[in-house]
Amino acid sequence: MALGAAQVIGRYCHDGRPSMLDVIKFTGDGAYAAGGTANFRAYVQQAVGRGHLDIVAVVALKGPPVYYDTVNDKLQVFASQGGSEASGSQAGVTHELLVIST
């Protein structure tokens, strides 16, 4: 995994419930491969400083559309809404994501 360093922009908790909303910003994977960037959960855990979390959903706030593959723990990036998966280096792409986790 070669995502850029994450910057946590905001952290929110819903009335003490176990769900968390984290907004993180980072540059894309310089070696992006088909199927997505692996080990995204560990990347988010390190960024937000939580020892364990389960990602429920990931929403792109800025940057290209993304999809979190929960089965394979990969962040997939798409060229456009409803378009094909991105390919090649994403190092010049800045992502700002809302990560919903428990």
DRENDO-1510 file (C-alpha; in Angstrom, 1 decimal, always signed):
<recs>
REC; n; res; u; v; w
REC; 1; MET; +0.0; +0.0; +0.0 .
REC; 2; ALA; +1.4; +3.3; -1.0 .
REC; 3; LEU; -1.2; +5.9; +0.0 .
REC; 4; GLY; +0.1; +9.3; +1.1 .
REC; 5; ALA; +0.1; +10.3; +4.7 .
REC; 6; ALA; -3.4; +10.8; +6.1 .
REC; 7; GLN; -4.6; +14.0; +7.6 .
REC; 8; VAL; -7.6; +13.7; +9.9 .
REC; 9; ILE; -9.9; +16.6; +9.2 .
REC; 10; GLY; -12.7; +15.8; +11.6 .
REC; 11; ARG; -13.9; +13.1; +14.0 .
REC; 12; TYR; -17.5; +12.7; +15.1 .
REC; 13; CYS; -19.3; +10.3; +17.4 .
REC; 14; HIS; -23.1; +9.9; +17.3 .
REC; 15; ASP; -24.4; +10.4; +20.8 .
REC; 16; GLY; -22.0; +8.0; +22.4 .
REC; 17; ARG; -22.9; +5.2; +20.2 .
REC; 18; PRO; -20.2; +2.9; +18.8 .
REC; 19; SER; -20.3; +4.4; +15.3 .
REC; 20; MET; -17.6; +6.9; +14.3 .
REC; 21; LEU; -17.4; +9.3; +11.4 .
REC; 22; ASP; -13.9; +10.3; +10.4 .
REC; 23; VAL; -13.0; +12.7; +7.6 .
REC; 24; ILE; -9.5; +11.9; +6.2 .
REC; 25; LYS; -7.5; +13.5; +3.4 .
REC; 26; PHE; -4.6; +11.9; +1.6 .
REC; 27; THR; -3.0; +11.5; -1.8 .
REC; 28; GLY; -3.6; +8.4; -3.9 .
REC; 29; ASP; -1.6; +5.2; -4.3 .
REC; 30; GLY; +1.4; +5.7; -6.5 .
REC; 31; ALA; +1.2; +2.0; -7.5 .
REC; 32; TYR; -2.5; +1.6; -7.8 .
REC; 33; ALA; -3.4; -1.9; -9.1 .
REC; 34; ALA; -6.7; -3.2; -10.4 .
REC; 35; GLY; -8.9; -4.3; -7.6 .
REC; 36; GLY; -7.9; -1.5; -5.3 .
REC; 37; THR; -5.3; -0.6; -2.6 .
REC; 38; ALA; -5.0; -3.4; +0.0 .
REC; 39; ASN; -5.1; -3.1; +3.8 .
REC; 40; PHE; -7.2; +0.1; +3.9 .
REC; 41; ARG; -8.6; -0.7; +7.4 .
REC; 42; ALA; -5.1; -0.8; +8.9 .
REC; 43; TYR; -4.3; +2.5; +7.1 .
REC; 44; VAL; -7.4; +4.1; +8.6 .
REC; 45; GLN; -6.7; +2.6; +12.1 .
REC; 46; GLN; -3.3; +4.2; +12.0 .
REC; 47; ALA; -4.6; +7.6; +10.7 .
REC; 48; VAL; -7.3; +8.0; +13.4 .
REC; 49; GLY; -5.4; +6.3; +16.2 .
REC; 50; ARG; -7.8; +3.5; +16.9 .
REC; 51; GLY; -6.5; +0.0; +17.7 .
REC; 52; HIS; -9.5; -1.7; +16.1 .
REC; 53; LEU; -12.3; -0.6; +13.8 .
REC; 54; ASP; -14.7; -2.1; +11.3 .
REC; 55; ILE; -15.3; +0.0; +8.3 .
REC; 56; VAL; -19.0; +0.2; +7.4 .
REC; 57; ALA; -18.8; +2.6; +4.5 .
REC; 58; VAL; -16.5; +5.1; +2.7 .
REC; 59; VAL; -17.9; +8.2; +1.0 .
REC; 60; ALA; -15.9; +10.4; -1.3 .
REC; 61; LEU; -16.3; +14.1; -0.3 .
REC; 62; LYS; -13.7; +15.4; -2.7 .
REC; 63; GLY; -11.8; +13.6; -5.5 .
REC; 64; PRO; -12.9; +10.7; -7.6 .
REC; 65; PRO; -15.6; +8.2; -6.6 .
REC; 66; VAL; -14.4; +5.3; -4.3 .
REC; 67; TYR; -15.8; +2.0; -3.1 .
REC; 68; TYR; -14.6; +0.1; +0.0 .
REC; 69; ASP; -14.5; -3.7; -0.6 .
REC; 70; THR; -15.2; -5.1; +2.9 .
REC; 71; VAL; -14.5; -8.7; +1.9 .
REC; 72; ASN; -11.0; -8.0; +0.6 .
REC; 73; ASP; -10.2; -4.9; +2.6 .
REC; 74; LYS; -9.4; -2.8; -0.4 .
REC; 75; LEU; -10.2; +0.8; -1.4 .
REC; 76; GLN; -11.2; +1.0; -5.1 .
REC; 77; VAL; -11.0; +4.2; -7.1 .
REC; 78; PHE; -13.1; +4.9; -10.1 .
REC; 79; ALA; -12.4; +7.2; -13.0 .
REC; 80; SER; -15.9; +8.8; -12.8 .
REC; 81; GLN; -19.3; +8.2; -11.2 .
REC; 82; GLY; -20.6; +5.0; -12.7 .
REC; 83; GLY; -17.4; +4.7; -14.7 .
REC; 84; SER; -14.6; +2.1; -14.9 .
REC; 85; GLU; -12.1; +1.5; -12.2 .
REC; 86; ALA; -9.1; +3.8; -12.3 .
REC; 87; SER; -5.7; +2.5; -13.4 .
REC; 88; GLY; -2.1; +3.4; -13.0 .
REC; 89; SER; -0.6; +5.8; -10.5 .
REC; 90; GLN; -3.0; +7.8; -8.4 .
REC; 91; ALA; -0.2; +9.8; -6.7 .
REC; 92; GLY; -1.4; +13.1; -8.1 .
REC; 93; VAL; -5.0; +12.6; -6.9 .
REC; 94; THR; -6.1; +14.0; -3.5 .
REC; 95; HIS; -8.9; +12.2; -1.7 .
REC; 96; GLU; -11.1; +13.5; +1.1 .
REC; 97; LEU; -13.2; +10.7; +2.5 .
REC; 98; LEU; -15.8; +10.2; +5.1 .
REC; 99; VAL; -15.1; +6.9; +6.8 .
REC; 100; ILE; -18.0; +5.4; +8.8 .
REC; 101; SER; -16.8; +2.7; +11.2 .
REC; 102; THR; -17.7; +0.9; +14.4 .
</recs>
